[in-house]
Amino acid sequence: MHIPSLIGHKRDGGSLTAGEIRAVIQAFTRGEMPDYQMSALAMAIYFQGMTPEETTALTEAMLHSGSTLQWAENAPLRVDKHSTGGIGDKTSLILAPLLACDGLWVPMISGRGLGITGGTLDKLESIPGFRTQLSEEEIHGVIEKVGCVMVGQTAGICPADKKLYALRDVTGTVPSIPLITASILSKKLAEGLNRLVLDVKWGSGAFMKTNEEAHQLAQSMVTVGRALGVRSSVRLSEMNEPTGESAGNALEVAECVRCLQGHGPQDLEDIVLDLASAVSISSRSELAEMLRRGDAWRKFQQMVAAQGGKVSALEKMATVHKAPFIAEFKATHSGMLQRMDAGGIGKVVLELGAGRSKAADPVDFAVGCDRIAKTGTEIGGGDVLIRVHARTQTALEHALAVLPQHIDIV
């Protein structure tokens, strides 16, 4: 295999065979292919794209670059969802225990936040004691006991994706649909799934800015997932305003607890039920009943306990992590709330310290925004539009100063 020839072939718009792709990924994972050559190939893929066959081959090669979760033949159906991220997107914390109530197994491997998009692992780690890094043996133990587990990627799962994503992040090749597809699906399929639902976001607070871009990514992931034997479906979700009423780690966990207890915001509950019904064996109405009578709440507490978390902290997250400076941002006049820009709110939350600009940055669990008003509602002068939780007075004042740019009342 002459790697420069393969790079040149892809650069010029040619297609690579499954064997060539497999050999490249194996060489890269073993350290036999230098980073500069993989960076060049990633850039060629960014500009020339890949056929569905190539994308499937890349996903499969990355999937088998390490270990995969193995299950007994008589094990329950394994299901999961993947979201492309957004502001206030906290659905995983409700969805996993809800599906486990349905007798399904949910071996959910999640990620951390980067940029304005919050990470599921960061939210979970705001729960005192909660462990997101488990061995494969521990993952199996929690699944068998509870039915759901929410963890980070283990060292053995998809090592090719870890190496390749690190290169893409610093070489400007992240926004490539084939590379995004392979990165997402290699990790999800390593869970040994039977069914997968994809929540693809679009809008100001999402990676994909238009419905058309989101549709292209969704089509790519569904095509590859089905080609590799997993029943895959998709939900396109608009992300022009935050999901639910909060954005920020502990604040979002507190909102999830309310939703699990049957008191969640309607938009959050609707997304959860839509996604759950796509992979469940029960109807949407049956799932709604499980959620509202507290089944999923009890299951969530079991999962938290099984992963070392302090269950008694769940109903007081706002005091476990309380920001020193909290202030309400109020409407100056009456009218209809037309815009609560998700991208802008995400930047405010990031600047408060709830997210990362670089992968190594620490995360402040206490900061963020809550009581976020929903677009389309009538607002009176003096009504609270959003509440800011900050670590310092300076950070609070800055957030309050920039929020008007992201909110319109007409």
Buried (B, 14 or more C-beta within 10 A) or exposed (E): EEBEEBBBBBBEEEBBEBEBBBBBBBBBBEEEBEBEBBBBBBBBBBEBBBEBBBBBBBBBBBBBBBBBBEBEEEBBBBBBBBBBBBBBBBBBBBBBBBBBBBEBBBBBBBBBBBBBBBBBBBBBBBBBEBBBEBEBEBBBBBBEEBBBBBBBBBEEBBBBBBBBBEBBEEBEBBEBBBBBBBBBBBBBBBBBBBBBBBBBBBBBBBBBBEEEBBBBBBBBBBBBBBBBEBBBBBBBBBBBBBBBBBBBBBBBBBBBBBBBBBEBBEBBBEBBBBBBBBBBBBEBEBBBEBBBEBBBBEBBBBBBBBBEBEBEBBBEBBEBBEBEBBBEBBBEEEEEBEBBBBBBBBBBBBBBBBBBEEEEEEBBBBBBBBBBBBBEEEBEEEBEBBBBBBBBEEBBBBBBEEBEEBBBBE
